[in-house]
Amino acid sequence: MHEMALAESVIQIVEATARRNAAVAVRAVWLEIGRLSHVEPEALRFAFDVVKRNGLAHGARLEIVATDGAAWCMKCSRTVALARLGDACPSCGSYQLQVSAGDEMRVKEIEID
Amino acid sequence: MCTTCGCGKGEARIEGAHEDAHADGTVHGHPHDHAAPHAHGHGSGHHDHQHGHVHEHRHAEGVVHSHPHDHSDAHGHGHGHGHHDHGHDDLHFGRGPAGAHAPGLSQARIVQIEQDILGKNDALAADNRRRFAERGIFAVNLVSSPGSGKTTLLVRTIEGLKGRYEVVVIEGDQETSHDADRIRATGSKALQVNTGKGCHLDADMVGKAVERLAPPAGSVLMIENVGNLVCPAGFDLGEAHKVVVLSVTEGEDKPLKYPDMFRRSSLMLLNKVDLLPHVEFDVAKCVESARRVNPAIRVIEVSATKGQGMADWLAWVEQGVAAASAARTESVHALRARLAELEEQVAALKSRLCG
């Protein structure tokens, strides 16, 4: 359940930003979570609902934007789509892949009052 | 972690300074139940609190012991226990979000943040990494499932490096100091970090443990993470390498089941290979699985108990120590050069002032 630790980090970032902007409440939080990241979105939602209570974001809605995975294929010498870690290159079948996108976990923006 | 309000993520605690305290057995944890929330002053009873934190007490005779406290608001106020009276440096891991309700109305606005969720941990890990580099310490983050033989492997590693390198160990477990006790039995310095309900070590815990352990320059720091192939993957501790230990009594497809961990590890130690004749485990298939998620991963087959492959593993560690020392020597040279340059400038300025 590292999602709990991640949700706490999200709340810290969100509340610090909200306070800096003199917000009275946070309406929504947008996260960008890569499909190759080690996060289970549903577990993160559950954890977020737990940690948001009693703070500026207690009524905040969580929006998770999933970003697609991509990798650099050394055989093809180009970037290819990667649905899951451990999958082969969809065009040449090689596993000589270097993940180049889709493992990010970011707080994108918040909507505040 | 309080599932009502989310305050506190567990009762993480770091052992007290046991090196001096162990002689008379004066390191002890006192679980306390407090009938009040830690942050006083907000209305009582509106939600349940559970605060995990450690109070460290330094007594006149130099004995240090820590008290994990559990607070539960469910009992109501009026406990009268002045835990702040101790006035010692507390270790708090996982403070919950601040409860601040500000009334008023204003227009909704969008604020761009674009910040990594693990940014704070990554920054603390970078601090740790810089400290290790300054002292030429080779830090390894050992990760695996529970029961893969990490602690036995560590004990044998310490024995194998004895007389050449000092090995200092941070032991991460949810509870007990059994593993640190096993390490200390070898004569090495070890510190237990109990993560309480936490499922991984983070950079903050390691930074605090390192402060207490003070590994000497040129030493090896082995960080035995909580036995868990999922959560520790994302938390950089400032190590030079993650090393994943997989034993042949586990499934050979584990690298595919837990790809994050194998993707982030530089080396896979395939442990308990002495048991291969007795188990169904295809080494080639396992290595292939690991390379599917991490084409660059190195694999060393070892048996910590029988000694097979240990020489290769120890050679890998020695290479790491050599690289850490070389980098440190370089930075020391660079600093000396910079110092000489600055001294020259100061001398020039002084002569101009005097002239």
Interface residues (C-beta under 8 A of the other chain):
Chain A: M1 H2 M4 A5 L6 A7 E8 S9 V10 I11 Q12 I13 V14 E15 T17 A18 R19 N21 A23 V24 A25 R27 L31 S37 H38 V50 V51 K52 R53 N54 G55 L56 A57 M74 R84 L85 G86 A88 Y95 Q96 L97 Q98 V99 E104 M105 R106 V107 K108 E109 I110 E111 I112 D113
Chain B: M1 T3 T4 C5 G6 C7 K9 H47 G94 G96 P97 A98 G99 A100 H101 A102 P103 G104 L105 S106 Q107 A108 R109 I110 V111 Q112 I113 E114 Q115 D116 I117 L118 G119 K120 N121 G198 C199 H200 D202 V230 C231 A233 G234 F235 P255 L256 P259 D260 R263 S289 R291 R292 V293 P295
